[in-house]
Amino acid sequence: MEKNKKQDVKTTNQPPVKQFRAGGIQASIWENTNKELQVFKTVTFERSYKDKDGEWKKTGTLRIQDLPKATLVLNKAYEFCVTKQEQDETEE
């Protein structure tokens, strides 16, 4: 049985390519490059909230009422990635 190989990914301090937000829910799209210089996109997802002391925090945990907003921002992120990929392919 073949073991999963981790891809070596070059990380930079670049800002996200695109962000989608609905209330405290946010999806960010990042552009990455592996050691073979192949470019690919990844998506991070988080919910912002204030803790009991009024400090802003971030989490990947959702409440039931967050699900519609999460669906919206993830669909927008997916749509952006797919249409951007199609545009890039037609420009080649």
C-alpha positions as CSV (number, residue, x, y, z in Angstrom):
1,M,0.0,0.0,0.0
2,E,1.4,3.4,-1.0
3,K,1.8,6.0,1.7
4,N,0.5,9.5,1.2
5,K,3.3,11.9,0.3
6,K,3.2,15.4,1.6
7,Q,3.7,18.1,-1.0
8,D,6.5,20.6,-0.3
9,V,4.7,23.9,-0.5
10,K,6.5,27.2,-0.8
11,T,4.9,29.7,1.6
12,T,5.2,33.4,1.4
13,N,3.8,36.3,3.4
14,Q,1.6,37.3,0.4
15,P,-2.0,38.4,1.1
16,P,-4.8,36.2,0.0
17,V,-5.8,36.3,-3.7
18,K,-9.4,36.9,-2.8
19,Q,-11.6,36.9,0.4
20,F,-15.3,36.5,0.8
21,R,-17.1,37.5,4.0
22,A,-20.7,37.2,5.3
23,G,-20.9,38.7,8.8
24,G,-18.3,37.0,10.9
25,I,-17.7,34.2,8.4
26,Q,-14.8,34.4,6.0
27,A,-13.2,32.3,3.3
28,S,-9.8,33.3,2.0
29,I,-8.2,32.0,-1.2
30,W,-4.4,31.6,-1.3
31,E,-2.1,30.9,-4.2
32,N,0.6,28.3,-3.5
33,T,3.5,26.8,-5.4
34,N,5.0,23.4,-4.8
35,K,8.6,22.3,-5.4
36,E,7.8,21.5,-9.0
37,L,6.7,25.1,-9.5
38,Q,3.1,24.1,-10.0
39,V,0.7,26.8,-8.9
40,F,-2.5,25.8,-7.0
41,K,-5.0,27.4,-4.8
42,T,-6.1,26.6,-1.3
43,V,-9.0,28.0,0.8
44,T,-9.0,28.8,4.5
45,F,-12.1,29.3,6.5
46,E,-12.8,31.0,9.8
47,R,-15.4,32.6,12.0
48,S,-14.7,35.7,14.0
49,Y,-16.3,36.3,17.4
50,K,-15.9,38.3,20.5
51,D,-15.0,36.4,23.7
52,K,-16.4,37.2,27.2
53,D,-13.8,40.0,27.6
54,G,-14.7,41.7,24.3
55,E,-11.6,40.5,22.6
56,W,-11.8,39.4,18.9
57,K,-11.0,35.7,18.3
58,K,-11.1,33.4,15.3
59,T,-12.2,29.8,15.1
60,G,-13.0,27.1,12.5
61,T,-16.0,26.0,14.7
62,L,-19.4,26.9,13.4
63,R,-22.7,27.4,15.2
64,I,-25.9,26.1,13.5
65,Q,-26.9,29.7,12.6
66,D,-23.5,30.1,10.8
67,L,-24.1,27.4,8.3
68,P,-26.0,29.5,5.7
69,K,-23.3,32.2,5.7
70,A,-20.6,29.5,5.6
71,T,-22.3,27.9,2.6
72,L,-22.5,31.3,0.8
73,V,-18.8,32.2,1.3
74,L,-17.6,28.7,0.4
75,N,-19.7,28.7,-2.8
76,K,-18.3,32.1,-3.7
77,A,-14.8,30.9,-3.1
78,Y,-15.4,27.8,-5.3
79,E,-17.0,29.9,-8.0
80,F,-14.0,32.3,-8.0
81,C,-11.5,29.4,-8.2
82,V,-13.3,27.6,-11.0
83,T,-14.0,30.7,-13.2
84,K,-10.4,32.0,-12.6
85,Q,-9.0,28.6,-13.6
86,E,-11.1,28.6,-16.8
87,Q,-10.0,32.1,-17.6
88,D,-6.4,31.2,-17.1
89,E,-6.7,28.2,-19.3
90,T,-8.3,30.2,-22.2
91,E,-5.5,32.8,-22.0
92,E,-2.8,30.1,-22.5
